Amino acid sequence: MTETPAPRAQAAEIQHRLSEGLGRIDPHHRLLGRPVAYRIIDGTTLEITYRDVPGIAEAEVRGVKRLIGVECFCTVAPQTAETVLVRFVVSLK
């Protein structure tokens, strides 16, 4: 199943808001400049994954959620002994 243009456009808008606003809400550059991947799953869900993150505070997670602008979920998982993966899952409905 391929995604419709509407979810792709919504995902592009979210990506633009993050690239424009991340510097303002990430003063310690925990996410800014880290490898990030955007992936649309089943045409209805956007997964945003930041890798090699040294750590993240709850205030930074809330800031990213505000930039995303729609309801989303965040998970943080160990990647290495020093870094974590930060994943945001966004419904594109």
Biopython code that builds the backbone (N, CA, C, O; Angstrom):
import numpy as np
from Bio.PDB.StructureBuilder import StructureBuilder

atoms = [
    (1, "MET", "N", (0.845, -1.178, 0.000)),
    (1, "MET", "CA", (0.000, 0.000, 0.000)),
    (1, "MET", "C", (0.886, 1.236, 0.000)),
    (1, "MET", "O", (1.819, 1.316, 0.799)),
    (2, "THR", "N", (0.623, 2.193, -0.867)),
    (2, "THR", "CA", (1.400, 3.421, -0.899)),
    (2, "THR", "C", (0.650, 4.514, -0.169)),
    (2, "THR", "O", (-0.580, 4.522, -0.120)),
    (3, "GLU", "N", (1.418, 5.446, 0.405)),
    (3, "GLU", "CA", (0.777, 6.525, 1.133)),
    (3, "GLU", "C", (0.193, 7.554, 0.169)),
    (3, "GLU", "O", (0.678, 7.718, -0.951)),
    (4, "THR", "N", (-0.835, 8.231, 0.611)),
    (4, "THR", "CA", (-1.475, 9.252, -0.210)),
    (4, "THR", "C", (-0.664, 10.539, -0.106)),
    (4, "THR", "O", (0.149, 10.686, 0.807)),
    (5, "PRO", "N", (-0.881, 11.480, -1.042)),
    (5, "PRO", "CA", (-0.140, 12.738, -0.973)),
    (5, "PRO", "C", (-0.379, 13.515, 0.317)),
    (5, "PRO", "O", (0.530, 14.204, 0.781)),
    (6, "ALA", "N", (-1.565, 13.429, 0.913)),
    (6, "ALA", "CA", (-1.850, 14.177, 2.135)),
    (6, "ALA", "C", (-0.898, 13.795, 3.273)),
    (6, "ALA", "O", (-0.322, 14.693, 3.887)),
    (7, "PRO", "N", (-0.705, 12.513, 3.584)),
    (7, "PRO", "CA", (0.263, 12.169, 4.631)),
    (7, "PRO", "C", (1.692, 12.590, 4.276)),
    (7, "PRO", "O", (2.446, 13.023, 5.147)),
    (8, "ARG", "N", (2.059, 12.465, 3.010)),
    (8, "ARG", "CA", (3.405, 12.907, 2.607)),
    (8, "ARG", "C", (3.574, 14.400, 2.832)),
    (8, "ARG", "O", (4.617, 14.846, 3.311)),
    (9, "ALA", "N", (2.545, 15.178, 2.484)),
    (9, "ALA", "CA", (2.602, 16.636, 2.669)),
    (9, "ALA", "C", (2.655, 16.981, 4.157)),
    (9, "ALA", "O", (3.400, 17.873, 4.564)),
    (10, "GLN", "N", (1.870, 16.280, 4.961)),
    (10, "GLN", "CA", (1.874, 16.519, 6.400)),
    (10, "GLN", "C", (3.244, 16.165, 6.987)),
    (10, "GLN", "O", (3.760, 16.895, 7.833)),
    (11, "ALA", "N", (3.826, 15.066, 6.551)),
    (11, "ALA", "CA", (5.150, 14.669, 7.027)),
    (11, "ALA", "C", (6.200, 15.700, 6.629)),
    (11, "ALA", "O", (7.083, 16.021, 7.424)),
    (12, "ALA", "N", (6.113, 16.219, 5.412)),
    (12, "ALA", "CA", (7.060, 17.239, 4.949)),
    (12, "ALA", "C", (6.929, 18.511, 5.781)),
    (12, "ALA", "O", (7.935, 19.146, 6.097)),
    (13, "GLU", "N", (5.710, 18.886, 6.136)),
    (13, "GLU", "CA", (5.491, 20.074, 6.956)),
    (13, "GLU", "C", (6.075, 19.882, 8.352)),
    (13, "GLU", "O", (6.691, 20.799, 8.895)),
    (14, "ILE", "N", (5.889, 18.708, 8.936)),
    (14, "ILE", "CA", (6.466, 18.411, 10.251)),
    (14, "ILE", "C", (7.990, 18.463, 10.177)),
    (14, "ILE", "O", (8.636, 19.030, 11.058)),
    (15, "GLN", "N", (8.560, 17.878, 9.135)),
    (15, "GLN", "CA", (10.016, 17.901, 8.968)),
    (15, "GLN", "C", (10.515, 19.337, 8.845)),
    (15, "GLN", "O", (11.553, 19.681, 9.410)),
    (16, "HIS", "N", (9.792, 20.169, 8.120)),
    (16, "HIS", "CA", (10.175, 21.584, 7.965)),
    (16, "HIS", "C", (10.115, 22.302, 9.314)),
    (16, "HIS", "O", (11.038, 23.037, 9.666)),
    (17, "ARG", "N", (9.033, 22.092, 10.071)),
    (17, "ARG", "CA", (8.909, 22.752, 11.387)),
    (17, "ARG", "C", (10.037, 22.327, 12.319)),
    (17, "ARG", "O", (10.564, 23.148, 13.070)),
    (18, "LEU", "N", (10.410, 21.051, 12.276)),
    (18, "LEU", "CA", (11.510, 20.588, 13.121)),
    (18, "LEU", "C", (12.835, 21.206, 12.694)),
    (18, "LEU", "O", (13.614, 21.643, 13.541)),
    (19, "SER", "N", (13.097, 21.246, 11.400)),
    (19, "SER", "CA", (14.380, 21.805, 10.941)),
    (19, "SER", "C", (14.472, 23.301, 11.245)),
    (19, "SER", "O", (15.556, 23.808, 11.532)),
    (20, "GLU", "N", (13.353, 24.003, 11.183)),
    (20, "GLU", "CA", (13.348, 25.437, 11.460)),
    (20, "GLU", "C", (13.379, 25.752, 12.958)),
    (20, "GLU", "O", (13.994, 26.738, 13.364)),
    (21, "GLY", "N", (12.726, 24.929, 13.783)),
    (21, "GLY", "CA", (12.553, 25.284, 15.179)),
    (21, "GLY", "C", (13.393, 24.542, 16.187)),
    (21, "GLY", "O", (13.428, 24.926, 17.356)),
    (22, "LEU", "N", (14.072, 23.491, 15.774)),
    (22, "LEU", "CA", (14.812, 22.670, 16.729)),
    (22, "LEU", "C", (15.886, 23.463, 17.467)),
    (22, "LEU", "O", (16.111, 23.230, 18.654)),
    (23, "GLY", "N", (16.538, 24.376, 16.802)),
    (23, "GLY", "CA", (17.587, 25.183, 17.445)),
    (23, "GLY", "C", (17.072, 25.989, 18.620)),
    (23, "GLY", "O", (17.800, 26.217, 19.586)),
    (24, "ARG", "N", (15.814, 26.427, 18.547)),
    (24, "ARG", "CA", (15.230, 27.236, 19.626)),
    (24, "ARG", "C", (14.870, 26.406, 20.853)),
    (24, "ARG", "O", (14.954, 26.906, 21.975)),
    (25, "ILE", "N", (14.473, 25.155, 20.665)),
    (25, "ILE", "CA", (14.016, 24.358, 21.806)),
    (25, "ILE", "C", (15.064, 23.345, 22.275)),
    (25, "ILE", "O", (14.814, 22.589, 23.214)),
    (26, "ASP", "N", (16.210, 23.325, 21.640)),
    (26, "ASP", "CA", (17.276, 22.366, 21.973)),
    (26, "ASP", "C", (18.566, 23.123, 22.288)),
    (26, "ASP", "O", (19.538, 23.028, 21.539)),
    (27, "PRO", "N", (18.578, 23.883, 23.408)),
    (27, "PRO", "CA", (19.737, 24.738, 23.692)),
    (27, "PRO", "C", (21.034, 23.973, 23.914)),
    (27, "PRO", "O", (22.115, 24.525, 23.712)),
    (28, "HIS", "N", (20.945, 22.724, 24.321)),
    (28, "HIS", "CA", (22.157, 21.934, 24.583)),
    (28, "HIS", "C", (22.565, 21.084, 23.382)),
    (28, "HIS", "O", (23.511, 20.301, 23.470)),
    (29, "HIS", "N", (21.861, 21.231, 22.266)),
    (29, "HIS", "CA", (22.156, 20.531, 21.013)),
    (29, "HIS", "C", (22.205, 19.018, 21.197)),
    (29, "HIS", "O", (23.070, 18.335, 20.647)),
    (30, "ARG", "N", (21.260, 18.513, 21.979)),
    (30, "ARG", "CA", (21.194, 17.067, 22.153)),
    (30, "ARG", "C", (20.609, 16.391, 20.917)),
    (30, "ARG", "O", (21.000, 15.275, 20.577)),
    (31, "LEU", "N", (19.672, 17.064, 20.242)),
    (31, "LEU", "CA", (19.081, 16.515, 19.018)),
    (31, "LEU", "C", (19.613, 17.215, 17.768)),
    (31, "LEU", "O", (19.816, 16.583, 16.731)),
    (32, "LEU", "N", (19.833, 18.497, 17.874)),
    (32, "LEU", "CA", (20.283, 19.299, 16.732)),
    (32, "LEU", "C", (21.610, 18.769, 16.196)),
    (32, "LEU", "O", (22.591, 18.663, 16.932)),
    (33, "GLY", "N", (21.626, 18.440, 14.917)),
    (33, "GLY", "CA", (22.845, 17.947, 14.285)),
    (33, "GLY", "C", (23.052, 16.441, 14.407)),
    (33, "GLY", "O", (24.013, 15.906, 13.855)),
    (34, "ARG", "N", (22.167, 15.755, 15.118)),
    (34, "ARG", "CA", (22.283, 14.295, 15.230)),
    (34, "ARG", "C", (21.672, 13.642, 13.994)),
    (34, "ARG", "O", (20.816, 14.238, 13.339)),
    (35, "PRO", "N", (22.097, 12.443, 13.674)),
    (35, "PRO", "CA", (21.466, 11.737, 12.546)),
    (35, "PRO", "C", (19.983, 11.541, 12.822)),
    (35, "PRO", "O", (19.597, 11.089, 13.901)),
    (36, "VAL", "N", (19.158, 11.882, 11.845)),
    (36, "VAL", "CA", (17.708, 11.749, 11.997)),
    (36, "VAL", "C", (17.145, 11.054, 10.766)),
    (36, "VAL", "O", (17.600, 11.283, 9.645)),
    (37, "ALA", "N", (16.152, 10.205, 10.989)),
    (37, "ALA", "CA", (15.486, 9.503, 9.886)),
    (37, "ALA", "C", (13.989, 9.727, 10.011)),
    (37, "ALA", "O", (13.421, 9.664, 11.101)),
    (38, "TYR", "N", (13.360, 9.993, 8.863)),
    (38, "TYR", "CA", (11.909, 10.151, 8.778)),
    (38, "TYR", "C", (11.388, 8.997, 7.936)),
    (38, "TYR", "O", (11.891, 8.738, 6.843)),
    (39, "ARG", "N", (10.367, 8.299, 8.458)),
    (39, "ARG", "CA", (9.840, 7.153, 7.721)),
    (39, "ARG", "C", (8.322, 7.111, 7.878)),
    (39, "ARG", "O", (7.802, 7.174, 8.992)),
    (40, "ILE", "N", (7.621, 7.006, 6.756)),
    (40, "ILE", "CA", (6.171, 6.845, 6.790)),
    (40, "ILE", "C", (5.866, 5.355, 6.802)),
    (40, "ILE", "O", (6.346, 4.602, 5.955)),
    (41, "ILE", "N", (5.062, 4.943, 7.775)),
    (41, "ILE", "CA", (4.711, 3.539, 7.955)),
    (41, "ILE", "C", (3.231, 3.376, 7.614)),
    (41, "ILE", "O", (2.384, 4.086, 8.156)),
    (42, "ASP", "N", (2.926, 2.450, 6.726)),
    (42, "ASP", "CA", (1.550, 2.138, 6.330)),
    (42, "ASP", "C", (0.767, 3.351, 5.837)),
    (42, "ASP", "O", (-0.464, 3.330, 5.855)),
    (43, "GLY", "N", (1.438, 4.389, 5.406)),
    (43, "GLY", "CA", (0.766, 5.560, 4.861)),
    (43, "GLY", "C", (0.036, 6.410, 5.879)),
    (43, "GLY", "O", (-0.576, 7.414, 5.514)),
    (44, "THR", "N", (0.083, 6.031, 7.160)),
    (44, "THR", "CA", (-0.690, 6.764, 8.167)),
    (44, "THR", "C", (0.113, 7.199, 9.380)),
    (44, "THR", "O", (-0.400, 7.929, 10.228)),
    (45, "THR", "N", (1.349, 6.770, 9.477)),
    (45, "THR", "CA", (2.153, 7.045, 10.667)),
    (45, "THR", "C", (3.544, 7.513, 10.247)),
    (45, "THR", "O", (4.175, 6.923, 9.370)),
    (46, "LEU", "N", (4.008, 8.582, 10.886)),
    (46, "LEU", "CA", (5.361, 9.079, 10.651)),
    (46, "LEU", "C", (6.214, 8.710, 11.853)),
    (46, "LEU", "O", (5.856, 8.984, 12.998)),
    (47, "GLU", "N", (7.345, 8.087, 11.571)),
    (47, "GLU", "CA", (8.315, 7.749, 12.613)),
    (47, "GLU", "C", (9.533, 8.637, 12.410)),
    (47, "GLU", "O", (10.125, 8.662, 11.331)),
    (48, "ILE", "N", (9.900, 9.364, 13.459)),
    (48, "ILE", "CA", (11.071, 10.245, 13.431)),
    (48, "ILE", "C", (12.056, 9.683, 14.446)),
    (48, "ILE", "O", (11.739, 9.591, 15.632)),
    (49, "THR", "N", (13.249, 9.307, 13.992)),
    (49, "THR", "CA", (14.223, 8.683, 14.881)),
    (49, "THR", "C", (15.526, 9.473, 14.876)),
    (49, "THR", "O", (16.155, 9.658, 13.835)),
    (50, "TYR", "N", (15.916, 9.933, 16.062)),
    (50, "TYR", "CA", (17.208, 10.595, 16.255)),
    (50, "TYR", "C", (18.158, 9.567, 16.854)),
    (50, "TYR", "O", (17.829, 8.911, 17.842)),
    (51, "ARG", "N", (19.349, 9.428, 16.248)),
    (51, "ARG", "CA", (20.358, 8.476, 16.726)),
    (51, "ARG", "C", (21.528, 9.230, 17.353)),
    (51, "ARG", "O", (21.706, 10.429, 17.137)),
    (52, "ASP", "N", (22.307, 8.509, 18.123)),
    (52, "ASP", "CA", (23.535, 9.032, 18.738)),
    (52, "ASP", "C", (23.267, 10.230, 19.645)),
    (52, "ASP", "O", (24.062, 11.168, 19.688)),
    (53, "VAL", "N", (22.146, 10.199, 20.371)),
    (53, "VAL", "CA", (21.772, 11.292, 21.275)),
    (53, "VAL", "C", (22.396, 11.007, 22.649)),
    (53, "VAL", "O", (22.207, 9.922, 23.199)),
    (54, "PRO", "N", (23.142, 11.978, 23.207)),
    (54, "PRO", "CA", (23.809, 11.734, 24.484)),
    (54, "PRO", "C", (22.842, 11.655, 25.667)),
    (54, "PRO", "O", (23.205, 11.125, 26.717)),
    (55, "GLY", "N", (21.643, 12.159, 25.521)),
    (55, "GLY", "CA", (20.624, 12.164, 26.571)),
    (55, "GLY", "C", (19.574, 13.189, 26.183)),
    (55, "GLY", "O", (19.801, 14.007, 25.291)),
    (56, "ILE", "N", (18.433, 13.152, 26.844)),
    (56, "ILE", "CA", (17.382, 14.105, 26.511)),
    (56, "ILE", "C", (16.570, 14.383, 27.759)),
    (56, "ILE", "O", (16.304, 13.479, 28.551)),
    (57, "ALA", "N", (16.176, 15.638, 27.933)),
    (57, "ALA", "CA", (15.366, 16.055, 29.079)),
    (57, "ALA", "C", (13.895, 16.087, 28.678)),
    (57, "ALA", "O", (13.569, 16.225, 27.499)),
    (58, "GLU", "N", (13.024, 15.961, 29.650)),
    (58, "GLU", "CA", (11.585, 15.993, 29.398)),
    (58, "GLU", "C", (11.170, 17.308, 28.740)),
    (58, "GLU", "O", (10.280, 17.313, 27.889)),
    (59, "ALA", "N", (11.791, 18.407, 29.115)),
    (59, "ALA", "CA", (11.463, 19.706, 28.506)),
    (59, "ALA", "C", (11.772, 19.702, 27.009)),
    (59, "ALA", "O", (11.034, 20.294, 26.221)),
    (60, "GLU", "N", (12.850, 19.043, 26.619)),
    (60, "GLU", "CA", (13.191, 18.966, 25.195)),
    (60, "GLU", "C", (12.188, 18.095, 24.442)),
    (60, "GLU", "O", (11.815, 18.413, 23.313)),
    (61, "VAL", "N", (11.753, 17.003, 25.058)),
    (61, "VAL", "CA", (10.732, 16.147, 24.435)),
    (61, "VAL", "C", (9.452, 16.952, 24.234)),
    (61, "VAL", "O", (8.856, 16.906, 23.158)),
    (62, "ARG", "N", (9.022, 17.692, 25.265)),
    (62, "ARG", "CA", (7.814, 18.521, 25.137)),
    (62, "ARG", "C", (7.981, 19.572, 24.047)),
    (62, "ARG", "O", (7.034, 19.851, 23.312)),
    (63, "GLY", "N", (9.165, 20.158, 23.929)),
    (63, "GLY", "CA", (9.423, 21.143, 22.891)),
    (63, "GLY", "C", (9.300, 20.554, 21.494)),
    (63, "GLY", "O", (8.718, 21.179, 20.607)),
    (64, "VAL", "N", (9.838, 19.368, 21.292)),
    (64, "VAL", "CA", (9.735, 18.701, 19.987)),
    (64, "VAL", "C", (8.273, 18.394, 19.689)),
    (64, "VAL", "O", (7.816, 18.585, 18.562)),
    (65, "LYS", "N", (7.538, 17.922, 20.688)),
    (65, "LYS", "CA", (6.115, 17.631, 20.478)),
    (65, "LYS", "C", (5.353, 18.888, 20.079)),
    (65, "LYS", "O", (4.461, 18.829, 19.233)),
    (66, "ARG", "N", (5.695, 20.023, 20.679)),
    (66, "ARG", "CA", (5.050, 21.294, 20.282)),
    (66, "ARG", "C", (5.381, 21.632, 18.834)),
    (66, "ARG", "O", (4.510, 22.076, 18.086)),
    (67, "LEU", "N", (6.625, 21.426, 18.434)),
    (67, "LEU", "CA", (7.013, 21.689, 17.041)),
    (67, "LEU", "C", (6.281, 20.762, 16.081)),
    (67, "LEU", "O", (5.855, 21.193, 15.009)),
    (68, "ILE", "N", (6.131, 19.515, 16.446)),
    (68, "ILE", "CA", (5.421, 18.560, 15.590)),
    (68, "ILE", "C", (3.990, 19.021, 15.400)),
    (68, "ILE", "O", (3.455, 18.944, 14.294)),
    (69, "GLY", "N", (3.369, 19.497, 16.458)),
    (69, "GLY", "CA", (2.078, 20.156, 16.338)),
    (69, "GLY", "C", (0.851, 19.269, 16.354)),
    (69, "GLY", "O", (-0.268, 19.782, 16.361)),
    (70, "VAL", "N", (1.016, 17.971, 16.360)),
    (70, "VAL", "CA", (-0.106, 17.041, 16.473)),
    (70, "VAL", "C", (0.255, 16.015, 17.531)),
    (70, "VAL", "O", (1.420, 15.879, 17.906)),
    (71, "GLU", "N", (-0.749, 15.293, 18.010)),
    (71, "GLU", "CA", (-0.498, 14.302, 19.043)),
    (71, "GLU", "C", (0.527, 13.280, 18.568)),
    (71, "GLU", "O", (0.454, 12.770, 17.450)),
    (72, "CYS", "N", (1.472, 12.998, 19.438)),
    (72, "CYS", "CA", (2.498, 12.015, 19.101)),
    (72, "CYS", "C", (3.019, 11.373, 20.380)),
    (72, "CYS", "O", (2.732, 11.829, 21.486)),
    (73, "PHE", "N", (3.779, 10.319, 20.205)),
    (73, "PHE", "CA", (4.366, 9.590, 21.315)),
    (73, "PHE", "C", (5.886, 9.601, 21.150)),
    (73, "PHE", "O", (6.406, 9.665, 20.036)),
    (74, "CYS", "N", (6.577, 9.537, 22.275)),
    (74, "CYS", "CA", (8.039, 9.518, 22.248)),
    (74, "CYS", "C", (8.535, 8.343, 23.067)),
    (74, "CYS", "O", (8.034, 8.068, 24.157)),
    (75, "THR", "N", (9.536, 7.649, 22.519)),
    (75, "THR", "CA", (10.230, 6.609, 23.271)),
    (75, "THR", "C", (11.719, 6.906, 23.243)),
    (75, "THR", "O", (12.245, 7.452, 22.274)),
    (76, "VAL", "N", (12.377, 6.540, 24.314)),
    (76, "VAL", "CA", (13.826, 6.688, 24.420)),
    (76, "VAL", "C", (14.373, 5.312, 24.765)),
    (76, "VAL", "O", (13.943, 4.688, 25.734)),
    (77, "ALA", "N", (15.324, 4.844, 23.967)),
    (77, "ALA", "CA", (15.890, 3.514, 24.183)),
    (77, "ALA", "C", (17.411, 3.581, 24.109)),
    (77, "ALA", "O", (17.960, 4.385, 23.355)),
    (78, "PRO", "N", (18.095, 2.746, 24.884)),
    (78, "PRO", "CA", (19.560, 2.725, 24.811)),
    (78, "PRO", "C", (20.026, 2.343, 23.408)),
    (78, "PRO", "O", (19.461, 1.456, 22.769)),
    (79, "GLN", "N", (21.054, 3.022, 22.951)),
    (79, "GLN", "CA", (21.694, 2.669, 21.678)),
    (79, "GLN", "C", (23.068, 2.078, 21.971)),
    (79, "GLN", "O", (23.395, 0.984, 21.511)),
    (80, "THR", "N", (23.860, 2.806, 22.733)),
    (80, "THR", "CA", (25.153, 2.315, 23.216)),
    (80, "THR", "C", (25.224, 2.664, 24.700)),
    (80, "THR", "O", (24.248, 3.156, 25.267)),
    (81, "ALA", "N", (26.354, 2.418, 25.322)),
    (81, "ALA", "CA", (26.506, 2.775, 26.740)),
    (81, "ALA", "C", (26.430, 4.289, 26.949)),
    (81, "ALA", "O", (26.092, 4.743, 28.042)),
    (82, "GLU", "N", (26.738, 5.069, 25.917)),
    (82, "GLU", "CA", (26.768, 6.529, 26.052)),
    (82, "GLU", "C", (25.648, 7.246, 25.314)),
    (82, "GLU", "O", (25.451, 8.440, 25.537)),
    (83, "THR", "N", (24.908, 6.567, 24.445)),
    (83, "THR", "CA", (23.911, 7.260, 23.630)),
    (83, "THR", "C", (22.565, 6.535, 23.652)),
    (83, "THR", "O", (22.467, 5.359, 24.003)),
    (84, "VAL", "N", (21.540, 7.282, 23.264)),
    (84, "VAL", "CA", (20.187, 6.732, 23.190)),
    (84, "VAL", "C", (19.581, 7.030, 21.824)),
    (84, "VAL", "O", (20.036, 7.917, 21.102)),
    (85, "LEU", "N", (18.538, 6.261, 21.486)),
    (85, "LEU", "CA", (17.690, 6.540, 20.327)),
    (85, "LEU", "C", (16.458, 7.255, 20.844)),
    (85, "LEU", "O", (15.852, 6.816, 21.822)),
    (86, "VAL", "N", (16.080, 8.348, 20.202)),
    (86, "VAL", "CA", (14.865, 9.065, 20.571)),
    (86, "VAL", "C", (13.932, 8.958, 19.378)),
    (86, "VAL", "O", (14.253, 9.417, 18.282)),
    (87, "ARG", "N", (12.763, 8.343, 19.599)),
    (87, "ARG", "CA", (11.835, 8.082, 18.500)),
    (87, "ARG", "C", (10.490, 8.741, 18.795)),
    (87, "ARG", "O", (9.903, 8.548, 19.860)),
    (88, "PHE", "N", (10.021, 9.520, 17.827)),
    (88, "PHE", "CA", (8.690, 10.120, 17.896)),
    (88, "PHE", "C", (7.814, 9.416, 16.875)),
    (88, "PHE", "O", (8.224, 9.206, 15.734)),
    (89, "VAL", "N", (6.605, 9.050, 17.290)),
    (89, "VAL", "CA", (5.652, 8.389, 16.409)),
    (89, "VAL", "C", (4.435, 9.308, 16.306)),
    (89, "VAL", "O", (3.811, 9.656, 17.309)),
    (90, "VAL", "N", (4.111, 9.696, 15.058)),
    (90, "VAL", "CA", (3.093, 10.697, 14.799)),
    (90, "VAL", "C", (2.021, 10.107, 13.891)),
    (90, "VAL", "O", (2.332, 9.519, 12.855)),
    (91, "SER", "N", (0.752, 10.267, 14.286)),
    (91, "SER", "CA", (-0.344, 9.827, 13.420)),
    (91, "SER", "C", (-0.576, 10.885, 12.340)),
    (91, "SER", "O", (-0.661, 12.075, 12.644)),
    (92, "LEU", "N", (-0.676, 10.459, 11.092)),
    (92, "LEU", "CA", (-0.872, 11.379, 9.968)),
    (92, "LEU", "C", (-2.320, 11.344, 9.471)),
    (92, "LEU", "O", (-2.563, 11.616, 8.295)),
    (93, "LYS", "N", (-3.255, 11.027, 10.303)),
    (93, "LYS", "CA", (-4.663, 10.940, 9.901)),
    (93, "LYS", "C", (-5.300, 12.293, 9.844)),
    (93, "LYS", "O", (-6.483, 12.405, 9.523)),
]
sb = StructureBuilder()
sb.init_structure("model")
sb.init_model(0)
sb.init_chain("A")
sb.init_seg("    ")
for serial, (resi, resn, name, xyz) in enumerate(atoms, 1):
    if name == "N":
        sb.init_residue(resn, " ", resi, " ")
    sb.init_atom(name, np.array(xyz, "f"), 0.0, 1.0, " ", f" {name:<3s}", serial, name[0])
structure = sb.get_structure()
